[in-house]
């Protein structure tokens, strides 16, 4: 806007008056700051030696993982041989040639929705790996009514009883819920390779011996206890065996070098310190990255280290009250639910359809939504895939409850915040000061059922 001629004004212009005025300023603002509920709700353990060892009871029953599937073009789907060790019977088997031969026995089948893949009670004639799609597990109840046992999806396998089992039978019926690509390895192909590989036969034999050992319902080595007896019987002795190779978590680090010119630090510090504001925003960014790592890091992140036995899928697509009830019921003392905001909105839509009102609870002075009294915290760092699916986490926390704990070390040199320090690195010839800002952290799952995940949650809003 052109300036008004001085001759036509009767008083001083406001733009000129601003030259004599003191402006009121805010601190530098940052859009990327989030609530960081995971960092706030985790109990933090001070790891004095930089390493945290999780000792557990010896477990005889091996867990299952997910077999990797590679696509080499349209219709060309293959098993990644190394990932066959995620099948319990092959856990720890290291012969790459035999694994490659086993992977070569899998052939792809394209199935339409509603097709029966395997029927309960019939002999297991092969091992199946789901390359793409969703498969329902069904059974018949005691009085003949159908029972829905859950859903399995990409990477899950069934029928691995064919690896060494004696006359195995399908425990339930498997029916496709969507169009599926399933890789199938016939049982006789495994038997043929087993006959040619003494190492595989020996490995399967050790696996079957392990299955015959007494265990509790969690697969841990059983403790012999006498109960309900009378008189003076001889009471047997026992001991609790420990895992000889417990997992150790080393503290991870996020670092950056903050640079500030001495002229800026000397001349432009009123009313706010430039170094202080630079540090404040840098630390916020480090803490944001720390929370992302606690969820997404492949070595220790919660999304990648949750036991596959603690992962379930929604019954239909979007997260329903039934799905969250099942997720919560898988563990004792679920303390919190963590979900992407879009997943929370999708859950609210499902509640609205059923006429249900989501409750709320107060946490640290904040009113947050809650389901069954368990707070639901938003976390935008849980990824949403290209097909608009994401995950919802349920956590039990704390060492006393054998839950999930955050790891850091306090009292480190030049500590600025717990687990974070700022170290002056000097001034270079260009008169620029440098500060090394470091955050040390990790997260540990003390027992497998401390965390569960509702996976492949559909968050796309339906068309009205």
N, C-alpha and C positions, 0 to 999 in steps of 0.2 A: 504494500500500500504506500503510495507516495506521501512524503511528509507534508503536513499542512503548512502553508506559508506563514512565516513568523508574524507578518503584518496583520493577518486575519485572526490571530489568537489573542486572548485577553489574559492568559496565565501560562505558567511553565508547562511544557509538554511532559506527559508521564514518562515517555521514553528517555527524555533527557534527565528527568528527576531520578531515574534508576541509577545513574552514575554516582549519586551520593548516598544511595541506600545500601543496606546490608541484606543480602538474600538469605532466606531460610532454606537449608539444604538437608536432604536425606543422606543416609549412608548409601553406598552403592548397593543396588538391588540385584537379585539373581533369580531368574525364572526357574532354574534347574533344581532349586532346593525343594525337597519333598519331606514328608513327615518322618520317613525312615523308621517305621514302626518296628521292623525286625531288629535293628540295632538297639532300640529302646526297650524291647520286651525280652530279649535274651538275657539270661543270667551270665555274667562274665567271670571266667575263671582266670586267676593270675598265674600264668605259666612261667615259673621262674627260670627254668632251664631252656626255654625256647622250644621245647618238645613236650607234647601231651600224649601219654600212652593210655589207651583204653583197654584194660584187662577184662576179659570175659571168661565165662565157663566154656569148657571144651564142647564144641558142637559136632555131632556125628552126621547129622542130616544136612547135606549140602544144599544151598539155596540155588535158585535158578535165575538166570539173567535173560537177556534178549539176544537172539541170534541176528547178526547183521545180514542185510540183503542189499545187493548191488544191482542197479539197472544199467545195462549196456546198450539199450536201444528199445524200440517198440517190441514188446513181447519177449525180450531177452532179460530174464530175471534169474539171478544166481545167488547162491549162498556164499557169504564170505567165510572161507574155511576156518580161519583163526577163531571166529566167534562161536563155532560149534562147542567150544569149551564152556559156554554159558549153559549148556544142557547139563543137569546134575550128574548124569552117568559119565560124562566126558570131562568133568571139572578137573583141571590139572594135567590133562593128557597133552603131551608136548610134541608128538610126532607129526610134523607138518605134512609129510607125504600121505600118511593115513587120513589126516583130517581133510586134505584135498580130495582124496578118493571118496570119502564119505560125502563131502559137499557135492561131488559129481553125480551122486545117486539121486539127488533131488530134482524132480521135474515139476514144472508149473502147471496148475489147473486153474482155469477161469470159471468161477461159479456165479450164478445169479442169486439175488436175494431169496431167502426161503429154502434153499437147498440143504439137504442133510449131508454133512461131511462124514460123520461117524455116529453110530447108534449105540446107546447104552447096552451093555451086556454082551456085545459081539466081540470076537477076538480082535486085538489090536494088530492090524496088518501093516502098519507103517507109522512113521513119524512125520508130523505136519508142522510147518512154519508158515505163519501168516505174513505174506509180503505186503499186502495192502487190503484194508477192509476191516469189518467188525464181525465177530462170530459170537453167537449166544450159546451159553451152556445151560442145558435143560435137563430135568430129571422128572421122574414120576413119584409122587408122594405115597405115603403108606396106604392111603385109601384111594389111590388111582388118580388124584388130581395133579395137574402139571405144576412143576416148580421151576422158577427162574433162578439160576445160580449165579448169574453175572455175565459180563461181556469180556472178551479178550480181543486184542487188535494187533496192529503192526508190530512184528518182531516177536510176538508171543509164540510159543510152541506147545503142542500137545501130542500125546502118543509116544513120548520118549520112553515109556515102559517097554517099548520094542527093543531098546538097547539092553539086552541081557536078561530081561524078565522071563519068568517061566509061565507060559500060557497066559499072558496078560489080557485083561478085558477092559473095554472102554467104561470108565466110571460114570459117564453121563453122555447125553446126546449133544452133539455140536451142530448148530444150524446157522447158516449165514444170515446176518441181519442186513448186510448191504452187498453190493457186488464185490467179490473178493478174488484176489489172486493168492493161491495157497501152493506152497512148495511141498511135495510129498516124496519121502524116501521109503520104498518098500522094505519090509522087515527082512525079506530074504536077501536083499542087497547088503544089508548090514551083516547078516550072518556069513555071507560069502567073503566080505572083507575081513571079518573077524577070524575066519579060518586061515587066512593068509598072513595075519599079523599077530605073532605071539605077544607083542607089547600091548596090543589092544585087548586081547583076551585076559592078560594078567591085570590090566587096569580095571576092566569090568568086574573081574573076580574080587578085587579089593573093594570096589564100590559095593558089590552085593554083600560082602562080609560086613561092611560098615552099616548097611541097612538092617542087619540082623542084631546089631548091638542094642541093648536096652536104652531108650531115650525118654525124656519127658515130652510133653505136647509141643514144646518149642524146638525139639531136636537136640537138646543138650544132653550130655552124658548123665544117665540116671543115677540118683542117690538111693541106695537100698535102705528103706525105712520100714520097720515093723509097726503095725497098728491093728487095733481091734482084737489082740490076743488076750488070753487069760492063762492063769497058772504061771509056770516058770520055764517057758521055752527058751532056747538059745537064740539070743538076738544077734543077728549078723552085723559085721563091721562094714564100714564104707568110708569114702572120702569124696571130696568134690574136686574134680580134675579141672585144670585151667588150660586155656588156649596157649600153646607154646609159641605162637607167632602173633602176638597182639598187634593191632594197628596203632601206628604212631602218627600224630599230626604235628608237623612243623609249622611254626608261625609264618604266614605269607607276608608280603610287604607291598605297599603301594607308595611310590615316591615321585617327587618332582622337585625341580630346582627353581625357586622363586628369585627373580632378578628385579632389583630396584636401583635406579640411577641415584647416585649420592646427591645430585643437585635437586632432584625431586624430594628426597627424604629430608634435605636440609631446609629448603625454601617453602615447601607447600604442605606444611603440617598443621595449619590452623584453619578451621577448628578441629579437623580430624587427622589423626596420624596416618600417613600414606602406607607405612609398613604394616601397621595394625590392620588396616582395611584390606590390603593385599593378602595378608595372612588369613584373615577371616574368610574371604571368598575362596582362597586356595584350599583351606581345610574343609570347607563345605564340599568342594568338589572331590576331595579325597574320601570323605565319609560317604558320599554318594557312590563312589566307585567301590568302596569297601562293602557296602550292602549288596551291590551288584555281584561282587565276587562271592560273597557268602551264599548266594543263590545259584550262580551260574558257572562258577569255576569247576572244571572237569575233575580236578584232583580232590577237592573237599566240598564243593558247593552242594547245597541240599537237594537241588533238582536232579543232580547226577548221582548222588550217593545214597538216595533212599532205596531201601531193599525192594526188590521187585515183588515180593510177597505182600508189600504194603501199598501197592499201586492198584487202583481200581478205575473203572470207566463208568461214565454216566449211563443210565439205563436207556436213554433215548439219544440225547444230544446236548441240550442245555442243562445246566446244573439245577436239579430239582431238590425239594426238601428230602425226598427219599434218598438221593445220592449223598447229601451231607449227613443224614442220619447214619448211613452205612459207613461213611468215612470216619465219623466220630466214634462209632461203636467198635472200631478195630483196635482201640487202645484205651487204657485207663487214663483218667485225669488229662484229657485234652485241654490245654490251656488257651490256645488261640488258633484261629483260622487266618490264613494269609492268602489274598487273592488279588488279581488285577482288577482295577475299578470296573472294567467292562464285564468281568465275570460276576462281580457283585451286582451290577445292574441286571445281568441276565438272570441271576438267582431271584432278584426282586420281581422280575417279570413273571417267573414261574410261580412265585408266591401269590402275586396278584391274580393269576389265572385261577388259583384254588381258593381265593378269598382269605388267604392267611396274612396276618400282620407280623412283619419281622420286628422282634423286640430290640432293645438297646440296653447298654450297660455303660457305666462310667469307668473310665480308665485314665488315671493320672489327671483328673479334671476335665477330660474330654468325653463327650457322649458319642459312642460308636455303636454301629449296628451289631446285633448278637443273634445267634441261633442256638437254642437250647441253653441259653445263659453263657455261651462261649463267644467272646468278641470276634468280630470279623474285621480284620485290618486291611486297608487297601495298600497295594504295593505294585507300582508301575514297572518294576524291574523284572517281574515274572513275564517272560516273553509271550507274545501272541503270534502264532504262526501265520503264514500267508493264507491258509484256509480258515482263518478266524477261530482257531482253537487255542486253549491255554490250560493252565493247571491251577488247582486249589490245594493248598498245603494245610495239614492239621498237625500241630506240634504239642508234645508234652515237653516241658522245659525243666532244667535244674538237675544238679548232680544227685541230690537226695532222692529224686523220683526217677533216676535213670533216664533222663530226657535228653534234650538238645541243649548244648552250652556253647557260648561264644568264648573264644580264647584270645587273650592278649597278655602283655607284660607291662606292669606298672613299675615306676621308679627307674626307667631308662634314662641315660644321660640327656640333659637339656630337654626334659619332658615338658610339653606345652599343654597337652591333654592326656588322659589315660591312654596308654598305648600309642601315643603320637608325640614326636619330638621335632624341634626346629633347630638346626645347627648352622651357625654362621660359617660360610666357606671362604670369606675374604672378599677383597675388592680387586677387580682386574685393571689392566692399564687404561681401559676406557672409562674408569671411575664408576663401574657398575658393581653393586653389592650382590652377592649370591647367598641364598639360604636353602639348605637341603631340608625338605619337609617330608617326613616318613611316617607312615601308619603301619603298625604290625598287628596282624589279626589272623584268625582262622575260626572254624566251627567244627564241633564234633558231635556225632550221634552215638550215644552211649550204648543203647541196645536197638535192634532193628525196628521195634514197634514204637519207638519214640516219635516217629514222624510217618505220616502217610500222605499220599497224593491222589487226588481225583484228576485223572489225566484226560486229555482230548475233550475238554469242555467246550461246547459250541457257544460262542458269545455273539454271533451275528443276530441282530434284531430281525424278527420275522416281519414280512410285509403285512401291512394292515389291510 
